[in-house]
Structure formats: C-alpha cells, structure tokens
Amino acid sequence: MQTHKEIDTRGLNCPLPILKAKKALADMESGELLKVLATDVGSLRDFQAFAKQTGNELVEQQTVGEEYIHVLRRR
C-alpha cells in the first residue's frame, strides 16, 4: 500500500504514538494515508478508538512480529 507519510513510534508507549499520529495528520491533506509503526501492544485498540473519535479512517492494522502497523486515511 502506498502511503503519503510514515512515522516511527517504535519504543514509545501510550499516548505518544497517538499524539505523534495526530500531529502528522494535521499536516496532511484530506484523503492522504499515514503509516504508523509501533511496538506498544495497546496501540491496536488505541488507534481503533482514535479513528472513531476523530473521523479519520483506520484503513489497515497489521502485526508483524512484535511490531504493529497502522494505516490511517486523513478525513
């Protein structure tokens, strides 16, 4: 999947991955895709809740080894 921006939040715990994603999304155009790399297992449910609360679409979530990949579409 082609994304417009990628941020690395590996090694950071809640709420930092969400805060960094929120900041990145603020600088993006509507419809663009943001890829977030994380290692916090809680980020799976955190990004689901974040998407519901903000109206940004959670396009994809993957678990690769001990890493979690979240793809959000800017509203």
N, C-alpha and C positions, 0 to 999 in steps of 0.2 A: 504494500500500500504506500502510495506517495504522500508524504506529509510536507507541510509548509515550514514547520518549525519542530525542533526536538529539544527537550530539556532533560538533563540527567539529575535525578534526585536520589540516586542510589546512596545508601548510607544515612539518609535523613529519615527521621520519624515524624509522625503526625504532630502538628498540622503542616509542617514545612512543604511536603510535596504538593499539597492543595494550594498553599499560598503562592508557591512559585508558578504553578499552573495558572492560577488566577491572574497573576501579573503578566505572564506570557500571553494569555488570551486577550488581555486588554490592549495589547499592541498589535493584534491581528485583525484582519478583515473578516467580515461575515462569510461563513462557508469554508474558511480555511481550516486545515487539520493540524492539531498539535499532538505530538507523540511525547509521552512522559515515561521515562524509565525509573523504576522504583524498586526498593528491596524491602519496604515495610509491608508486611502481610496485610495490615489493616487498610492499606491503600485500595484494596479491591472494593471494599464496601464504602470507603471514604469517597472514591471517585463516582460511585453509583449515586450516592446521596448528593454530592456536589453537582452532578449533572441535573438531577431533579430540581434542586433548589435554584440553579442559575439559568436553566433553559438551554444550556449547551448540550449537544447530543453526545452521549458516550457511544462511539461507533464500534469500538472493539476493546476487549481486555484479553490478555494472554498471560500465561505463566510459563516462563522458560527457565527451568532450573529453579534458582532461588530469586529470580528477577520477575517483576511484574511490569507489563507493558500496557499502557492505557492510551487510547487514541480518542481525542475529543474534537468535535466539529464546533467551531465558533458560531454562536447564534447570530 
